[in-house]
Amino acid sequence: MLGDEADSPRGRIQLIRTVLESPAAPSETTVEHLEACLVCRACETACPSLVPFGRIMEGAREVLREREGGGRAARTMLDTVARPRRLAIVARLADIGARLGLARLAARLPGRLGWAASLAAPAEGPPFRGVDRDDADVSIFAGCIMREAFGETERATVRLLERDGHVVSVPEEQTCCGALHAHAGDGERARELARYNVDAFSGSDGKVVVNAAGCGAHLKAYGDVLAADPLWAERAKGFAARVRDVSEIVNPVPARARRAIRVVYQDACHLAHGQRIRAQPRALLRAIDGVTLVEIEDPERCCGSAGIYNLTHPEISRELQQDKVRKILEASPDVVVSANPGCMLQIAAGMRAAGSSPRVVHLARFLDDPDLVMAGDP
């Protein structure tokens, strides 16, 4: 997309070698090429040698942070998502701003502020607060942004699991997964958060169910994240083996929608490339009588959200967003379904900018009650 060999996977790996071979601070050009990577991991899908490019890039960015520091704005955002009380306040203010139309007004401003405001959306009802149960056979990883801004999706996930006969627990001590920190090169904080979560879910051997693609990919990699820590390596590996995306554990249940619904399923990068999960969500959608699943051109191309990439690289992010929205609109859907909060916010913002009406909802929420989603339940 960027038209420069240095921005290709091979080019970036060569730049990473150069950085590691020299103790000097990397050049500004080198940093720009490495930071421009989405870490969408599409190159891993395409690579016959199965090179773990995502992990390589996270390690490289950690070296960059150690040598040249990081942006203050990015550090503030990362610190916020890992602090529940602070995140709750920010999420509440964002919700109020969106409902009062303040975000829509701010979106008219030029530059990064207007772009960031365009991504804001009202929260899905009250924040999610689950129950920690001793008799559970599955646990839910509630995440940070999902818990505060996507409460209805979280509650829908619980209902789906309970309909399958599961007893669901939500461990109280869990925290942010650390994926955003790892992507941004804050490796030490990412490892700290990983230890908290491994410990928080240690009271059970049951599956850990996650409904955010980015979180799931990172949780499944905890064995790598803590591989160098002799006190936590085996525990982290055991935890990672228990993690499942909700689409991997919920069974397709034949259901009937009250009206015909055209659905575009948006492949989140960290579900399709990071976890190699493509068929399961589609099978769940096709099990609903009345749903027509419509594929789009180049469905696995990144929408431009990519963690906090849409805030750090707004120009590239907007181009990817517009390309994704254009392809979705060509399919004329009634609803767009995805499995990652960042994708949902990014695509919904693009839909609003295009003056289009299809709703953008999470897979779990649509499966829970497609008729309620189509009725416009907030």
LINGI-V748331 format. One line per field, one symbol per residue. ss: DSSP state (H for helix, E for strand, - for the rest). psi: psi as a letter, one per 40 degrees, with the letter a starting at -180 (. if undefined). burial: + if it has 9 or more other C-alpha atoms within 8 Angstrom, else -. A space follows every 50 residues. Layout:
ss=???
psi=???
burial=???
//
This chain:
ss=----HHH-HHHHHHHHHHHHH------HHHHHHHH------HHHHH---- --HHHHHHHHHHHHHHHH---HHHHHHHHHH--HHHHHHHHHHHHHHHH- -HHHHH----HHHHHHHH-------------------EEEE---HHHHH- HHHHHHHHHHHHH----EE---------HHHHHH--HHHHHHHHHHHHHH ------EEEE--HHHHHHH--HHHH-------HHHHHHHHHHEEEHHHH- ----EEEEEEEEEEE---HHHH------HHHHHHHH-EEEEEE------- --------HHHH-HHHHHHHHHHHHHHHHH----EEEE--HHHHHHHHHH HHH-----EEEEHHHHHH-HHHHH----
psi=defhdeeiddddddddddddeheihiiddddddddehdfeeddddehdef hgdddddddddddddddeiiiddddddddddehdddddddddddddddde edddddeeiiadddddddeiiiigaiihhahhhdeieiihheacddddef dddddddddddddeeihhighdeiaidedddddeegdddddddddddddd eeeieiihhiehdddddddeeddddedehdeeddddddddeehhideddh ihhhihieihhhhhhhhhdeddddefhddddddddeehhehhhhiihfde iieecfbededdgdddddddddddddddddefidihhafhdddddddddd dddefiehihiiddddddgddddeefh.
burial=-----++-+-++--++--+------+---++-++-----++++++----- --++--+++++++++-+------++--+-+++-+-+++--+--++++++- -+++-++-+---++++++++++++++++----+--+++++++++++++++ ++++++++++++---++++++--++++++++++++++-+++-++++++-+ +----++++++++++++++++++-+++----+++-+++++-++++++--+ ------+---+++++++++++++++-++-+++++++++++++++-+---+ -++++++-++--++-++++++++++-++--+-++++++++++++++++++ ++-----+-+++++++++-++-+-----
//
